Amino acid sequence: MGIVPALSIRENLILKKYRYFPFSHGELLNNKEIEKNAHRAMSDYQITAPSCETPVKLLSGGNIQKVVLARELSENPSLIVAVHPTYGLDIGATEQVRQVLLAQRERGAATLLISEDLEEIMTLSDRILVMFNGEVMGILDAESAEIEEIGLMMAGTRHKGEE
């Protein structure tokens, strides 16, 4: 799920759970809890904005990405599918997103990372599976993998032992 650009940060953060406690009581929203949740997320994920009432469409790409991460990871999922999680982000936002994903891994979440960024792959992965034109070129342990070898597999060369 992405964002609703016209809605505020606080509203986007509860898109999936506004009907549930503590964010609502029956038909009524609990604005105090919604705001508390927004302030906590803005602090934890370093979302930079004038206030939690700021429409998401006015945020930078990095801050929009952090709003999505804060919302999606707030429920401590057991599986995370991260597709190009830092694409287009500045250096600071990239590092923050990577730290969040590493923290989720430490918490015990399984993460499927889909990326073309070799540095990102090496930083975030325990095991690396490289595909080229829909075929598996090789599976490596990240600890012993070499960037050159991964690059060759990304270009279509099969890993030694995978032939």
LUMLODO-21848 format. One line per 2 residues: number of its first residue (from 1); their letters; for each residue x, y, z of N, C-alpha, C, O, CB. Coordinates in steps of 0.05 Angstrom, whole numbers. Last residue first. Glycine has a CB too. Layout:
BEGIN
NUM> A> X:Y:Z:X:Y:Z:X:Y:Z:X:Y:Z:X:Y:Z ~ ...
This chain:
BEGIN
163> EE> 527:-491:-256:524:-498:-284:513:-526:-288:510:-535:-310:550:-496:-298 ~ 539:-477:-206:511:-475:-213:506:-485:-241:483:-486:-250:501:-446:-209
161> GK> 594:-478:-202:579:-498:-186:549:-497:-192:535:-515:-183:584:-493:-157 ~ 600:-409:-210:614:-435:-210:599:-454:-193:591:-447:-170:644:-432:-200
159> HR> 542:-378:-237:561:-381:-215:575:-408:-217:562:-428:-226:547:-379:-187 ~ 536:-355:-304:528:-373:-282:550:-375:-262:574:-374:-268:521:-401:-293
157> TG> 526:-290:-328:546:-312:-324:538:-329:-300:533:-318:-278:574:-300:-320 ~ 492:-246:-331:485:-271:-345:505:-294:-343:500:-315:-354:481:-266:-373
155> AM> 501:-201:-302:504:-198:-331:499:-224:-346:501:-225:-371:532:-188:-337 ~ 498:-220:-252:477:-201:-260:477:-197:-290:457:-190:-302:480:-175:-245
153> ML> 545:-249:-250:520:-264:-251:497:-246:-260:479:-255:-274:514:-276:-223 ~ 581:-205:-248:582:-224:-271:556:-240:-273:545:-243:-295:605:-243:-269
151> GI> 566:-184:-198:563:-168:-223:563:-185:-247:547:-181:-266:585:-148:-224 ~ 582:-225:-165:554:-218:-166:548:-203:-192:529:-208:-206:545:-202:-141
149> EE> 638:-221:-173:623:-246:-179:593:-241:-182:581:-252:-201:628:-267:-157 ~ 648:-170:-154:654:-177:-181:638:-201:-190:627:-202:-212:684:-181:-185
147> IE> 635:-175:-99:619:-157:-116:623:-164:-146:604:-164:-162:627:-128:-112 ~ 632:-239:-70:648:-217:-80:632:-201:-100:617:-213:-116:675:-227:-92
145> AS> 611:-272:-10:606:-263:-37:625:-240:-45:631:-223:-28:577:-255:-41 ~ 613:-286:43:636:-294:26:633:-285:-3:651:-289:-19:639:-324:26
143> EA> 566:-264:63:591:-260:77:616:-267:60:636:-254:63:591:-278:102 ~ 525:-281:31:534:-254:29:561:-249:42:577:-233:32:513:-235:41
141> DL> 528:-341:-4:527:-329:23:538:-301:21:560:-298:10:542:-347:44 ~ 491:-346:-66:515:-342:-50:509:-334:-22:488:-322:-16:533:-321:-64
139> IG> 468:-376:-123:461:-369:-96:486:-368:-80:502:-388:-80:439:-389:-84 ~ 457:-361:-194:472:-371:-171:461:-362:-145:446:-342:-143:501:-363:-173
137> MV> 422:-351:-233:450:-353:-241:467:-364:-218:489:-374:-223:461:-325:-249 ~ 359:-369:-251:377:-366:-228:405:-371:-238:412:-392:-249:369:-386:-206
135> EG> 324:-332:-301:339:-356:-293:357:-350:-270:369:-328:-268:355:-367:-317 ~ 302:-284:-318:285:-304:-306:298:-329:-298:285:-347:-287:263:-310:-325
133> NF> 347:-254:-336:327:-263:-355:310:-286:-344:303:-305:-358:339:-271:-381 ~ 379:-273:-278:383:-259:-304:363:-271:-324:363:-295:-328:413:-263:-314
131> MV> 388:-269:-208:372:-278:-231:380:-261:-255:387:-237:-253:342:-276:-226 ~ 419:-290:-149:420:-272:-173:405:-285:-196:409:-308:-202:450:-267:-180
129> LI> 412:-289:-82:404:-304:-105:404:-284:-128:390:-264:-127:376:-318:-101 ~ 447:-287:-22:442:-273:-47:435:-292:-69:451:-310:-75:466:-255:-55
127> RD> 439:-280:48:442:-298:24:434:-282:0:416:-265:1:426:-325:27 ~ 437:-234:77:451:-257:88:458:-277:66:480:-289:65:434:-271:110
125> SL> 439:-164:59:433:-192:53:449:-212:70:473:-206:77:437:-198:25 ~ 452:-110:63:427:-120:75:423:-150:74:404:-160:86:405:-106:62
123> TM> 501:-100:37:496:-90:63:473:-104:77:474:-109:101:491:-60:62 ~ 497:-123:-14:518:-133:4:513:-124:33:519:-139:51:545:-122:-5
121> IE> 453:-93:-34:452:-122:-32:472:-133:-12:465:-149:5:456:-135:-60 ~ 476:-41:-34:452:-48:-18:449:-78:-13:443:-87:9:427:-36:-32
119> EL> 516:-49:-72:523:-41:-44:500:-47:-25:504:-57:-3:529:-10:-43 ~ 486:-61:-118:504:-81:-106:511:-74:-77:513:-92:-60:529:-83:-123
117> DE> 422:-52:-135:443:-37:-122:462:-56:-107:454:-67:-86:432:-15:-103 ~ 378:-76:-151:400:-77:-170:425:-63:-159:446:-62:-172:392:-64:-197
115> SI> 334:-117:-111:349:-93:-117:370:-98:-138:378:-120:-143:363:-83:-91 ~ 294:-142:-64:297:-142:-93:310:-115:-101:298:-94:-97:269:-146:-108
113> LL> 295:-180:-8:304:-155:-19:307:-159:-49:321:-177:-58:331:-147:-6 ~ 256:-206:39:263:-211:11:269:-184:-1:252:-168:-5:239:-226:-4
111> TA> 268:-220:106:266:-199:86:274:-209:59:296:-221:55:284:-175:94 ~ 238:-240:166:251:-249:141:247:-227:120:225:-216:118:238:-277:131
109> AG> 250:-214:231:234:-214:206:251:-224:183:275:-218:180:224:-185:200 ~ 280:-210:277:272:-236:268:255:-237:243:246:-259:235:257:-249:290
107> RE> 305:-165:292:281:-172:307:270:-199:299:255:-211:314:259:-151:301 ~ 343:-161:253:352:-168:280:328:-177:297:331:-193:315:367:-145:293
105> RQ> 309:-144:212:322:-170:210:331:-179:237:327:-203:244:347:-168:190 ~ 297:-93:231:275:-113:228:287:-141:225:275:-160:236:258:-106:203
103> AL> 347:-70:228:335:-73:254:312:-94:253:308:-109:271:324:-46:264 ~ 353:-69:172:371:-86:188:360:-91:216:362:-113:227:399:-72:191
101> LV> 313:-32:159:311:-60:150:330:-79:165:322:-101:171:318:-61:120 ~ 335:13:185:308:3:193:305:-26:184:295:-43:199:285:20:180
99> QR> 382:20:156:383:14:185:356:3:195:356:-15:212:390:40:201 ~ 362:33:105:377:8:109:379:1:139:377:-23:146:406:12:98
97> VQ> 337:81:117:321:59:108:336:33:112:324:13:121:313:62:78 ~ 383:112:130:361:107:150:344:83:142:338:67:159:344:132:152
95> ET> 412:112:82:423:99:106:402:94:127:402:72:140:445:118:118 ~ 375:141:50:383:113:43:394:99:67:387:76:73:405:114:21
93> AG> 375:190:75:350:174:75:356:145:68:345:126:80:329:185:55 ~ 428:206:63:418:204:90:394:186:93:392:169:110:412:231:101
91> ID> 430:205:6:448:188:22:437:185:50:438:162:61:476:200:23 ~ 363:205:-22:389:217:-17:405:199:2:394:179:12:386:245:-5
89> LG> 331:157:-66:333:171:-41:361:184:-38:380:174:-50:328:152:-17 ~ 325:126:-111:318:154:-113:321:170:-88:315:194:-87:291:157:-123
87> YT> 315:67:-76:316:79:-103:308:108:-102:286:114:-92:299:63:-123 ~ 312:36:-31:325:62:-29:328:77:-56:342:97:-58:353:58:-17
85> PH> 284:-11:-43:276:5:-21:289:33:-18:278:51:-5:280:-9:4 ~ 270:-48:-87:285:-24:-91:279:-4:-68:270:19:-74:278:-11:-118
83> VA> 225:-78:-47:232:-76:-75:245:-48:-80:231:-28:-77:207:-80:-94 ~ 219:-121:4:230:-94:-1:240:-93:-30:260:-105:-37:253:-87:19
81> VI> 177:-153:42:186:-154:14:193:-125:7:176:-108:5:163:-166:-6 ~ 180:-185:103:182:-159:90:191:-164:61:212:-177:57:201:-139:105
79> LS> 148:-222:152:159:-222:125:158:-194:114:137:-181:114:145:-243:107 ~ 126:-210:200:146:-231:200:160:-234:173:181:-246:171:132:-258:208
77> PN> 118:-141:221:112:-164:204:134:-185:205:157:-179:212:109:-154:175 ~ 103:-99:262:124:-119:265:118:-144:248:114:-166:258:127:-127:294
75> ES> 70:-57:252:57:-82:262:77:-105:264:69:-128:268:35:-89:243 ~ 102:-18:231:92:-14:258:79:-39:270:76:-42:294:72:9:258
73> LE> 116:-23:179:132:-38:198:122:-35:227:132:-48:245:161:-29:197 ~ 80:10:152:81:-18:146:96:-35:167:89:-58:171:94:-22:119
71> RA> 90:62:175:63:49:175:65:19:172:53:4:187:45:61:153 ~ 145:69:165:134:71:192:107:57:194:102:43:213:131:101:201
69> LV> 146:65:109:160:46:126:149:46:154:144:25:165:190:52:127 ~ 116:111:95:107:84:87:120:63:104:107:44:114:113:79:57
67> VK> 148:150:116:120:148:126:110:120:119:98:107:136:102:170:112 ~ 195:143:86:195:137:115:167:135:127:163:119:145:211:160:130
65> QI> 178:159:36:186:132:40:186:124:69:179:102:77:215:128:28 ~ 170:213:48:147:197:40:154:167:44:137:152:55:139:202:10
63> NG> 223:228:57:204:229:79:178:213:73:167:201:91:197:258:86 ~ 244:221:5:255:206:28:236:205:51:233:185:64:281:217:36
61> GS> 215:259:-25:212:230:-30:222:213:-7:210:192:-1:228:223:-55 ~ 187:309:20:207:299:1:203:269:-4:189:256:12:236:304:12
59> LL> 117:329:25:142:318:35:161:311:13:153:307:-10:136:293:53 ~ 68:343:6:87:364:9:114:355:20:133:371:23:76:385:28
57> KV> 36:298:7:45:308:-19:65:330:-17:79:336:-37:21:317:-35 ~ 20:293:60:43:277:51:54:287:24:77:285:18:36:248:49
55> PT> 5:352:96:-3:333:75:22:319:64:43:332:60:-18:347:52 ~ 16:358:165:26:364:139:17:343:118:20:319:123:57:366:139
53> EC> 5:343:216:-18:351:199:-10:357:171:-27:362:154:-32:374:212 ~ 51:337:243:39:312:234:14:318:217:3:299:205:32:294:258
51> SP> 93:391:217:76:378:237:65:352:226:68:346:202:52:398:245 ~ 136:401:182:128:421:202:111:409:224:113:417:247:113:443:188
49> AT> 181:344:178:158:359:169:150:379:190:157:376:213:134:339:163 ~ 218:287:172:220:316:175:196:330:162:192:328:138:247:325:162
47> IQ> 223:230:208:207:242:187:207:272:191:199:282:212:177:231:186 ~ 251:191:239:263:217:231:249:229:207:262:237:188:293:213:226
45> YD> 227:148:260:236:145:232:248:171:221:254:173:197:212:137:215 ~ 215:165:313:229:139:308:241:137:280:263:127:276:211:116:313
43> SM> 187:214:303:212:213:318:228:188:312:252:190:306:206:214:348 ~ 144:197:273:161:219:263:188:219:277:208:224:265:147:246:265
41> AR> 122:159:308:133:151:282:151:172:271:172:165:260:110:145:263 ~ 106:193:350:125:171:356:138:163:329:162:159:328:110:147:369
39> HA> 69:226:324:93:238:336:115:217:341:138:222:337:86:253:362 ~ 30:187:310:44:203:289:70:215:300:91:214:287:26:225:279
37> NK> 13:169:360:25:150:341:41:165:320:63:157:313:3:134:328 ~ -10:217:379:12:205:393:27:185:375:52:185:375:2:190:419
35> EI> -52:223:342:-30:242:342:-6:231:357:17:236:348:-39:268:356 ~ -82:178:355:-73:181:328:-49:201:327:-29:196:313:-96:191:309
33> EK> -95:190:408:-78:166:402:-66:168:374:-44:160:369:-94:140:405 ~ -127:236:400:-104:237:418:-84:214:412:-60:218:410:-113:236:447
31> NN> -169:219:367:-148:237:356:-123:238:374:-101:242:363:-160:264:353 ~ -201:166:356:-187:176:380:-164:193:371:-141:183:367:-178:152:398
29> LL> -262:168:320:-233:166:320:-222:178:346:-233:197:357:-221:181:295 ~ -322:131:329:-307:155:333:-277:150:333:-267:131:345:-315:168:360
27> EG> -350:84:328:-351:100:304:-333:125:306:-329:138:286:-380:109:299 ~ -310:51:372:-335:49:357:-333:65:332:-315:59:315:-359:59:374
25> HS> -257:86:377:-276:75:396:-303:74:382:-317:94:381:-277:92:423 ~ -192:82:348:-221:88:347:-235:74:370:-226:54:381:-233:80:320
23> FP> -140:70:359:-145:93:342:-175:99:339:-181:121:329:-134:88:315 ~ -121:26:387:-131:49:403:-139:73:386:-145:94:397:-110:57:422
21> FY> -176:-7:357:-165:4:381:-135:5:379:-123:-13:368:-173:-13:406 ~ -190:6:287:-184:-11:309:-173:5:333:-163:27:331:-164:-32:301
19> RY> -195:36:242:-219:25:253:-215:10:280:-234:2:293:-233:7:233 ~ -144:48:224:-159:70:237:-185:59:250:-196:72:268:-167:90:216
17> KK> -106:16:198:-116:8:225:-133:29:239:-136:28:263:-93:2:242 ~ -87:32:150:-94:4:153:-107:-3:179:-118:-25:183:-70:-13:148
15> LI> -75:87:159:-93:79:137:-103:50:141:-126:44:134:-79:81:111 ~ -43:114:195:-63:95:205:-83:85:184:-104:74:191:-80:109:227
13> LN> -9:147:166:3:127:184:-17:107:195:-10:85:204:16:141:208 ~ -42:182:140:-29:161:125:-18:139:143:-17:116:135:-7:173:107
11> ER> -55:216:183:-76:200:171:-64:177:154:-74:155:155:-93:218:152 ~ -6:240:195:-20:224:216:-41:206:204:-46:184:214:-32:242:237
9> IS> 5:266:147:23:245:156:8:227:176:8:203:173:48:257:169 ~ -58:276:111:-35:284:128:-18:260:135:-25:237:129:-46:297:154
7> LA> -76:267:41:-80:263:70:-55:271:85:-33:271:74:-87:234:76 ~ -61:272:-11:-76:294:1:-80:291:31:-85:311:45:-103:297:-13
5> PV> -35:222:-23:-21:247:-23:-35:270:-8:-22:286:5:-15:255:-50 ~ -34:165:8:-55:182:-3:-44:210:-1:-44:222:21:-84:178:12
3> IG> 14:114:-9:4:136:7:-20:149:-7:-25:144:-31:26:157:12 ~ 12:44:-17:27:68:-18:16:89:1:8:84:23:27:79:-46
1> M> 17:-23:0:0:0:0:18:25:0:37:26:15:-19:0:25
